Amino acid sequence: MNAITFNHIHKTFKDYRGKKLEALHDVTCSIKQGEFFILLGPSGCGKSTLLRIASGLEKDFAGECVYDKEINQSAFGFVFQSFAILPWLSVYDNVALPLVAQKMNENKIHTLVMEELESLGLTKFAHHLPKELSGGMKQRVGIARALVIKPKVIFLDEPFSALDSFTATELRIELLKIWQERKMTIVMVTHNIEEAIELGDRIAVMSARPGKIDTIIDNTFSRPRNSRSQTFFEMEDKITELIVKG
Amino acid sequence: MILHDTMILMTWILQRHKHIYQRRWHVIFALIVIALPLIFFAFFAHLAHIETAVIYADIGSSLLRLFIAYIIATILGWTLAVMFYRGRGSNIALPAFDVLQSVPTFAALPIAVLTFGKSNGLIIFFLVLAIIWPVFFSVLSSLKMIKGEYHEAVQIYGLRGWKKLKLFVIPASIPGLITGSIVGLGDAWEALVTTEIIVGIGTGFGAFFQQFSNDSKMTIIGIIGLLMIIFTINKMIWLPLLEKSHSLAE
């Protein structure tokens, strides 16, 4: 069953001179329920724009974005590249934000937030301000905030690109664990081929000018995936070749 | 002997409760900063052969006018900034406000005198004009500088209405509000004394400077006293708020 289907999506932007730029050209594909779907490509290929369209952040586009009936569009999780946690709110209040917006009662908010803080190892930092946290911890807060509403779909926009490689590796493992436990659909944007192979069930390889999906690769490589293995390198070469060809 | 014992005791207490005494010194410093202008003006009253109560009443009247004007200007300036920092309206509103803030305030004096008469209302009106634009433009700049991702986070999690105002817009606007208040009040002190003199209302700093307009020595001492009050307000209120607001916006 498909969670999200893109039908002939076109998106144009205007540059500062008013000239039209085609960010996405006729994108058609489906994201299955419960899968880890990756949008991979170089800068300017429209992968983040497509993610924004899917999440409902971008409403001005041509074509159609269809969701499964069971998916509540008002309960999407979204993890941002630069974390986007509000600096004046404590860790607790940042994670509680989506629940406060849903006007849930305080006791229930407390239970859900504490549960999520615990699962991301943030309990000790509940009353800290974001400026007191490292980049990795900030992104944990971003992930906890996305998970607290128990979303059916979670969107991640290059969530690990602002982190050092050790923290990124650690968080990738945790994200995989969370996904396997909670069985939700994940749509993630990245430009890191290794990350895409390590995480994704399917990888949509995109190219730029205009942004389009060139091919979707089924990543049947069994988990846990060893990034030093022959199969991994072969997959990496294949994707690199596709991207270089454009 | 007693002095020696007391010194030893004091040293021991200071060493043992260093943190408390550091805080106590802070309190004492704060009290000095607050008391200094008041003592200075009492001394000034003595020099000028006028009653201390009269001087304090003048300071009180001016501060009250300033306070009322500040509240009005802040509410108006902040509300306008929140209304127009985004959206289509801002394309028309912002140039219009820019022109309005460039209008020389005292050009409106004849109209203002006709509307308010020579009253407290007139003075407050000019103070509002002095404070509102720095507050408006600073809050506007704070709100415009909010990262796009913060807006998107708020949008995707459906924060709206009062909750959005309380958890997002108000905190994001605070650094601008503080900066705008400091700049606006700086302008307002000038407008306050000028308007009080022009209106000839008989109370406040203006009245006080008018009374000594032929005595340069007393005028200079008066200006020093006024600067001490401004320093106290800045030191005790605005600078700590500025530091706090910027540290929260990091």
Interface residues (C-beta under 8 A of the other chain):
Chain A: R52 S55 G56 L57 S74 F76 F78 F80 Q81 S82 F83 A84 I85 L86 P87 W88 L89 D93 L97 P98 V100 A101 Q102 L129 K131 R145 I149
Chain B: K147 E149 Y150 E152 A153 V154 Q155 I156 Y157 G158 L159 R160 K163 L167 F168 P171 A172 I174 S247 L248 A249 E250
